[in-house]
């Protein structure tokens, strides 16, 4: 009788808790597969089952394997015959049946060993078994014959494979051949070895987002599309490293824990270091508060001061802020800093990097190629440019007074002027309503639609100084306010890059820090004054260009993924907490 996946899952669900304790995931997966109970749906299932007897399910499998005393998790020896399935495919896929047979009849030992997970088991009578063995995304068929394994002893032959289940990791040794249908196969010459049993039936799909996020292990196991996104992410990271290394940038790692988290306007995570505790009169020891970094920027600029002209870092940052489809408290950025680089240099390098990355990814990464072509994205340089202040003024039909844009006069008068603009244009005020936040909000409301409709990358440039406390500034032509030497890069409305000429005057940097610090009373995310960084600047920071990109957002854009959790290896923080 053919083995039924649905029946085995139903048996698991009905099995008493006293005889077998199921994990929450296994119980859920049982319900997930109930959709395949109809004969129409069962007909669509791939061949998952050995056709030996009704016991070929997972009910009580743990107990049965333990009772059999079968070696389930052996130490694998240095197997000289072992070859990866992908290597076998590369080496032998082009060979005909006759060429493979010639190898088998030659004096050279033609045996090889494959290792992988069983994707399907198909029995033909009592004398022949077919198994699909997978490793990474490669598959090869294994043929298991009565005469080759048990010399005609059907009982011995059946016992040698009846314990196999879909999902088991096994080792198969044999010779290569082709079937009549032309499929490259390994003809087993010895018994299949169990390397690690699968103790639960692997579902065909997971339809619940909650189950997928809380059991990412099974999600990735079941869905090849989820694995494809992680491979695309790896490709992007490799490209970035190669790009910067080829241009003499030094990859570094900077501290994640420090006493002050600077480099961005964000709320940090706070922890404590017991080892740094100091004895006091009231207590024998106290712990020292530390903050997880919100950006590596200030550390990387210290390295420029130290004499490293070009540095970059790819790493995680942590911001204790909101969670939604595109934001996670833990995310990955790439930042680089280059001495003597101007804003024009940063623009040229950005165009070169992204156009080259997309061109290479379209050729080599199918999931990226499909998304770029379907959305008709164009990453050919030069990219378009939009001016922040002039676009804001032309769209609102006004001329913003200099005193509003002048960061040295973050006055109540400026705030009141902007508040009237918000009322006139029916735009909700940000919280807190500082000049910097109000200008940012107006930009989102007025310029955002322009950026969202663009199928090509767009540089948004010439921000007021008040919006960019770490950037170098220059006076706007014919005006009494300062513009930051900064740009942001957007694609389809999504911000990808933030870059600017770094403020290298410790005196101007202190003034900007202090202006930001005034907002701390109402804005917990405003920059704090980092005295350590200011002290290091006094040793001399050369004119420097700085650049940062959100890796997760870049992967989302290039793969067409809507949720940040889908581009993170184990999903967002909501799924990581309570991960099975």
C-alpha positions in Angstrom: 0.0 0.0 0.0 1.4 3.4 -1.0 2.6 5.6 1.9 0.3 8.6 2.4 1.8 11.9 3.7 -1.5 13.1 4.9 -2.3 9.8 6.7 1.1 9.9 8.5 0.5 13.5 9.6 -3.0 12.6 10.8 -1.5 9.6 12.8 0.9 12.0 14.4 -1.8 14.3 15.4 -3.8 11.4 16.9 -0.8 9.9 18.7 -1.2 10.2 22.4 1.0 12.8 24.3 2.1 10.0 26.6 3.7 8.0 23.9 5.2 10.8 21.9 5.7 14.4 22.8 5.5 16.6 19.7 7.0 20.1 19.4 4.7 23.0 18.7 6.1 23.2 15.2 5.5 19.5 14.4 1.9 19.8 15.6 1.4 22.9 13.5 2.9 21.3 10.4 0.4 18.5 10.9 -2.4 20.9 10.5 -0.7 22.7 7.6 -0.7 19.6 5.5 -4.4 18.9 6.1 -5.1 21.0 3.0 -3.8 18.1 1.0 -6.4 15.6 2.2 -8.5 15.7 -1.0 -7.8 13.2 -3.7 -7.3 16.1 -6.2 -4.6 17.6 -4.0 -3.0 14.3 -3.2 -2.6 13.7 -7.0 -0.5 16.9 -7.2 2.0 15.7 -4.6 5.5 14.8 -5.7 6.7 11.3 -5.1 7.5 11.4 -1.4 6.8 7.9 -0.3 8.4 4.4 -0.3 5.7 1.9 -1.2 6.5 -0.8 1.3 4.0 -0.9 4.1 1.6 1.1 6.3 4.3 1.7 8.9 6.2 4.0 6.6 5.3 7.1 8.5 6.8 9.1 11.4 4.6 7.9 14.1 6.8 6.7 17.0 9.9 7.0 14.8 12.0 8.3 17.7 11.2 5.4 19.9 11.6 2.8 17.0 15.0 4.1 16.1 16.2 4.2 19.7 14.9 0.7 20.3 16.6 -0.6 17.1 20.0 0.5 18.5 20.8 1.6 14.9 23.7 4.1 14.7 21.9 7.3 13.9 24.6 10.0 14.2 27.9 8.3 13.2 31.2 10.1 13.1 32.0 10.4 9.4 35.5 9.3 8.5 37.8 10.8 5.9 36.0 9.3 2.9 38.3 9.4 -0.1 35.4 8.6 -2.5 33.2 11.4 -1.2 32.3 14.1 -3.8 29.8 17.0 -3.6 26.8 16.5 -5.8 27.5 19.8 -7.5 31.0 18.7 -8.3 29.7 15.4 -9.7 27.3 17.3 -11.9 30.0 19.6 -13.3 32.4 16.7 -13.9 30.0 14.0 -15.4 26.8 15.7 -16.6 28.2 15.9 -20.2 29.1 12.2 -20.3 26.9 9.7 -22.2 25.8 6.4 -20.8 28.5 4.7 -22.8 31.3 7.0 -21.5 30.1 6.3 -17.9 30.0 2.6 -18.5 33.6 2.8 -19.9 34.7 4.4 -16.6 33.1 1.6 -14.7 34.9 -1.1 -16.7 38.3 0.6 -16.6 41.1 -0.2 -14.2 40.5 3.2 -12.4 38.3 2.9 -9.3 35.1 4.5 -10.5 33.2 4.3 -7.2 32.2 7.5 -5.5 30.2 8.5 -2.4 27.4 11.1 -2.2 26.0 12.6 1.0 22.8 14.6 1.3 19.2 14.7 2.3 16.6 12.3 0.9 14.1 14.4 -1.2 12.0 11.4 -2.3 11.8 7.6 -2.1 10.2 5.5 -4.9 10.0 1.7 -4.7 9.3 -0.5 -7.7 8.2 -3.9 -6.5 10.5 -5.7 -4.0 13.7 -5.4 -6.0 14.3 -1.8 -6.9 14.4 1.5 -5.1 15.0 5.0 -6.4 16.0 7.9 -4.1 16.6 11.5 -4.9 19.5 12.9 -2.9 19.9 16.7 -2.5 22.8 18.8 -1.4 22.5 22.6 -1.5 20.3 23.1 -4.6 21.7 20.1 -6.5 20.1 16.7 -6.8 21.2 13.3 -8.0 19.3 10.0 -8.2 20.5 6.9 -6.3 19.5 3.4 -7.6 19.2 0.7 -5.0 19.0 -2.8 -6.4 18.2 -6.2 -4.8 21.0 -8.1 -6.5 23.7 -5.5 -5.9 22.9 -5.1 -2.2 21.5 -8.4 -0.9 22.4 -11.1 -3.5 18.7 -11.9 -4.2 17.7 -12.1 -0.5 14.4 -10.0 -0.6 14.0 -10.0 3.2 17.5 -8.7 3.8 17.0 -6.1 1.0 13.8 -4.8 2.5 15.2 -4.5 6.0 18.2 -2.6 4.6 16.0 0.4 3.5 12.6 0.2 5.1 13.7 2.5 7.9 14.4 5.3 5.4 12.3 8.5 5.5 12.1 11.6 3.3 14.4 14.1 5.0 17.0 11.7 6.3 20.6 12.6 5.7 22.4 9.5 4.2 25.5 8.4 2.5 25.4 6.3 -0.7 28.4 4.7 -2.4 28.3 3.3 -5.9 29.1 3.9 -9.6 27.7 6.4 -12.0 25.4 5.5 -14.9 22.5 6.8 -16.8 18.9 5.4 -16.8 17.0 4.7 -20.0 15.5 8.2 -19.5 19.0 9.6 -19.5 19.2 10.6 -15.8 22.6 10.7 -14.2 22.4 8.2 -11.3 24.5 6.6 -8.6 24.0 2.8 -8.6 24.6 1.8 -5.0 27.1 -1.0 -4.5 26.7 -1.2 -0.7 24.0 -0.5 1.9 22.9 3.1 2.5 24.3 4.6 5.6 22.2 6.8 7.9 24.0 10.0 8.9 21.2 11.8 10.6 17.5 10.9 10.7 14.7 13.4 10.2 12.2 12.9 13.0 9.3 14.9 11.6 7.6 14.9 8.2 8.8 17.8 6.1 5.8 19.8 4.9 5.4 20.8 1.3 4.8 24.4 2.3 4.2 26.7 5.2 1.3 29.0 4.6 1.3 30.8 8.0 3.6 33.8 8.2 3.8 33.4 12.0 5.0 29.8 11.7 7.5 30.8 9.0 8.9 33.6 11.1 9.1 31.6 14.4 10.6 28.5 12.7 13.0 29.9 10.2 14.9 26.6 10.1 11.9 24.8 8.5 10.9 27.8 6.5 14.3 27.8 4.7 14.3 24.0 4.5 10.9 24.0 2.7 11.0 27.2 0.5 13.7 27.5 -2.1 12.7 31.1 -2.7 13.6 32.0 0.8 17.0 30.4 0.3 17.5 32.2 -2.9 17.2 35.6 -1.2 19.9 34.7 1.3 22.2 33.7 -1.6 21.4 37.0 -3.3 22.4 38.8 -0.1 25.7 36.9 0.0 26.4 37.8 -3.6 25.8 41.5 -2.8 28.1 41.4 0.2 30.8 39.7 -1.7 30.5 42.3 -4.5 30.8 45.2 -2.1 33.9 43.7 -0.4 35.5 43.1 -3.8 34.6 46.6 -5.0 36.2 48.3 -2.1 39.2 46.0 -1.8 40.0 46.6 -5.5 40.2 50.3 -4.7 42.6 49.9 -1.8 40.0 50.3 1.0 40.9 48.5 4.2 38.1 46.5 5.8 38.0 47.0 9.6 35.9 46.1 12.6 35.0 48.8 15.1 33.5 48.5 18.6 29.9 47.5 19.0 29.9 48.3 22.8 31.0 51.7 24.1 30.1 54.3 26.7 28.6 56.7 24.0 26.7 55.6 20.9 27.1 58.3 18.3 27.1 58.8 14.5 23.3 58.9 14.0 20.2 60.4 15.4 18.7 57.3 17.1 17.9 55.8 20.5 20.5 53.2 21.5 20.2 49.9 23.4 21.7 50.2 26.9 23.4 47.4 28.7 25.9 47.0 31.6 29.4 45.6 31.9 30.0 44.0 35.3 33.7 43.5 34.6 34.1 47.3 34.4 32.4 47.9 37.8 34.1 50.2 40.2 34.1 49.9 44.0 32.2 52.7 45.9 31.4 53.6 49.4 27.8 52.4 49.1 28.5 49.2 47.2 31.4 46.8 46.8 31.0 47.0 43.0 28.9 48.7 40.4 28.4 47.9 36.7 29.3 50.4 34.0 26.5 51.4 31.6 27.3 50.7 27.9 25.5 51.4 24.7 25.3 49.3 21.5 26.4 51.2 18.5 23.9 53.0 16.3 26.5 53.6 13.6 30.2 52.9 13.1 30.8 56.4 11.7 32.7 58.1 14.5 35.1 55.1 14.9 35.8 54.9 11.2 36.6 58.7 11.1 39.0 58.1 14.0 40.9 55.7 11.8 41.2 58.4 9.1 42.8 60.6 11.7 45.1 57.7 12.5 46.5 57.6 9.0 44.3 55.1 7.2 43.2 57.0 4.1 40.5 54.5 3.0 38.5 52.3 5.3 35.2 50.5 5.2 33.1 48.3 7.4 30.2 46.0 6.9 28.5 45.2 10.2 25.5 45.3 12.3 24.1 48.3 14.1 21.3 48.5 16.8 18.6 51.1 17.2 16.0 50.9 20.0 13.2 52.1 17.8 10.0 51.0 16.1 9.4 47.7 14.2 7.5 47.4 11.0 7.8 45.8 7.6 10.9 47.8 6.6 12.5 48.4 10.0 14.2 46.1 12.5 16.1 47.1 15.6 19.1 45.1 14.4 20.3 45.7 10.8 23.4 45.7 8.7 25.1 48.7 7.1 28.2 49.3 4.9 30.1 52.5 5.5 33.3 53.8 3.9 35.4 56.9 4.6 38.0 58.2 2.1 40.5 61.0 2.9 40.5 63.9 0.4 37.2 62.8 -1.3 34.8 65.5 -2.3 31.0 65.2 -2.8 31.5 64.8 -6.5 33.9 61.9 -5.8 31.3 60.2 -3.7 28.6 60.7 -6.4 30.9 59.1 -9.0 31.8 56.2 -6.8 28.2 55.6 -5.9 27.2 55.5 -9.6 30.1 53.2 -10.4 29.3 50.8 -7.5 25.6 50.4 -8.0 25.5 50.3 -11.7 28.3 47.6 -11.6 26.5 45.7 -8.9 23.2 45.5 -10.7 24.8 44.7 -14.0 26.7 41.8 -12.4 23.7 40.6 -10.4 21.4 40.6 -13.4 23.9 38.2 -15.1 24.5 35.9 -12.2 21.6 36.0 -9.7 18.2 34.9 -11.1 16.0 36.4 -8.4 17.6 39.8 -8.9 17.5 39.6 -12.7 13.8 38.8 -12.6 13.0 41.6 -10.3 15.0 44.3 -12.1 13.6 43.4 -15.4 10.0 43.1 -14.2 10.1 46.5 -12.5 12.1 48.1 -15.4 14.7 49.5 -13.0 17.6 51.3 -14.8 20.8 51.8 -12.9 22.8 53.4 -15.8 25.0 56.4 -14.8 24.6 59.3 -14.5 21.8 59.2 -11.9 19.3 62.0 -11.7 19.6 64.9 -9.2 17.0 66.7 -7.2 17.7 69.8 -5.1 16.1 69.7 -1.6 15.5 73.4 -0.9 14.6 74.7 -4.4 12.3 71.7 -5.0 10.5 72.3 -1.7 10.0 75.9 -2.5 8.8 75.4 -6.1 6.3 72.7 -5.0 5.0 74.8 -2.1 5.0 78.0 -4.2 7.0 79.9 -1.5 10.4 81.2 -0.7 11.6 79.9 2.7 13.2 82.7 4.7 16.9 82.4 5.4 16.3 82.5 9.2 14.3 79.2 8.9 17.1 77.4 7.1 19.9 78.8 9.2 20.8 76.2 11.8 22.5 78.8 14.0 19.1 80.3 14.6 16.9 77.3 15.6 14.5 79.8 17.0 10.8 79.7 18.0 10.2 82.1 15.1 11.5 79.5 12.7 9.4 76.8 14.3 6.3 78.9 14.1 6.8 79.7 10.4 7.2 76.0 9.6 4.1 75.1 11.8 2.0 77.5 9.7 3.3 75.7 6.6 2.2 72.4 8.0 -1.3 73.7 8.7 -1.6 75.3 5.3 -0.6 72.1 3.5 -2.5 69.7 5.9 0.7 67.9 6.9 0.8 66.3 10.4 3.6 67.7 12.6 6.4 65.4 13.6 7.1 64.6 17.2 9.0 66.4 18.5 8.4 69.4 16.2 12.1 70.6 15.9 13.2 72.6 12.9 15.3 69.6 11.6 12.4 67.2 11.9 9.9 69.5 10.4 12.1 70.1 7.3 12.5 66.4 7.0 8.8 65.8 7.2 8.1 68.5 4.6 10.6 66.9 2.3 8.9 63.5 2.7 5.5 65.0 1.9 6.5 67.3 -1.0 9.5 65.5 -2.6 8.6 62.0 -1.6 6.1 61.5 -4.5 8.8 62.5 -7.0 11.2 59.9 -5.6 8.6 57.2 -5.4 7.8 57.3 -9.1 11.4 57.2 -10.2 12.5 54.0 -11.9 16.1 55.2 -11.8 18.3 56.2 -8.8 17.9 59.8 -7.7 20.3 61.9 -5.7 18.5 64.2 -3.3 21.0 67.0 -2.5 21.6 70.4 -0.8 20.0 69.8 2.6 19.9 72.6 5.1 22.8 72.4 7.6 20.4 71.8 10.5 19.4 68.5 9.0 23.0 67.2 8.8 25.0 67.8 12.0 28.0 65.6 11.0 28.4 67.0 7.5 30.6 69.8 6.3 28.6 72.9 5.3 29.0 75.8 2.8 27.0 79.0 2.4 24.2 78.8 -0.2 24.8 81.2 -3.1 23.4 84.6 -2.4 21.8 83.4 0.8 22.4 83.7 4.6 22.0 80.0 5.4 24.3 77.0 5.2 23.8 73.9 3.0 25.2 70.6 3.9 27.7 69.0 1.5 25.5 65.9 1.5 23.3 63.7 -0.6 20.8 60.8 -0.2 20.2 58.3 -2.9 16.7 57.0 -3.5 15.4 54.2 -5.8 11.6 53.8 -6.1 11.1 56.0 -3.1 13.4 54.0 -0.8 16.5 55.7 0.7 19.6 53.6 0.0 22.6 55.8 0.5 23.5 58.7 2.8 26.8 60.4 2.1 28.5 63.7 2.7 31.8 65.6 3.1 32.6 65.1 6.8 32.8 68.1 9.2 36.5 68.1 10.0 36.6 71.2 12.2 36.4 70.3 15.9 35.1 73.8 16.6 32.2 73.6 14.1 31.5 70.0 15.1 31.1 71.1 18.7 28.8 73.9 17.8 26.6 71.4 15.7 26.6 68.8 18.5 25.5 71.5 21.0 22.7 72.6 18.8 21.5 69.0 18.5 22.0 68.5 22.3 19.5 71.3 23.0 16.8 69.1 21.4 17.6 66.2 23.7 15.0 67.5 26.2 12.2 66.8 23.7 13.9 64.4 21.3 15.6 61.4 22.8 17.1 60.5 19.3 19.0 63.8 18.9 22.8 63.6 18.7 24.6 63.7 21.9 28.0 65.5 22.4 30.7 62.9 22.0 33.6 64.5 23.9 35.9 61.6 23.0 35.4 62.1 19.3 35.8 65.8 19.6 39.2 65.2 21.3 40.3 62.9 18.6 39.4 65.5 15.9 41.9 67.9 17.5 44.7 65.7 16.1 43.6 66.6 12.6 40.9 65.1 10.4 41.7 65.7 6.8 38.9 66.6 4.3 37.1 63.3 4.2 34.1 61.9 2.3 31.8 59.5 4.1 29.2 57.1 2.7 26.7 54.6 4.1 24.2 52.1 2.7 21.7 49.9 4.4 22.4 46.3 3.3 19.0 44.9 4.2 17.2 47.7 2.3 19.5 47.1 -0.7 18.7 43.4 -0.7 15.0 44.1 -0.4 15.1 46.5 -3.4 17.2 44.2 -5.7 15.2 41.0 -4.9 11.7 42.7 -4.8 11.2 41.7 -1.2 8.6 43.6 0.8 9.6 42.7 4.4 12.9 43.2 6.0 12.5 39.9 7.9 12.7 38.0 4.6 16.2 39.2 3.9 17.5 38.6 7.4 18.9 35.1 8.0 16.6 34.3 10.9 14.1 37.1 10.3 13.2 40.1 12.3 13.4 40.5 16.1 9.8 39.4 16.6 10.6 36.1 15.0 14.0 35.7 16.6 12.4 36.0 20.1 10.8 32.6 20.6 12.6 31.0 17.6 12.2 27.2 17.6 
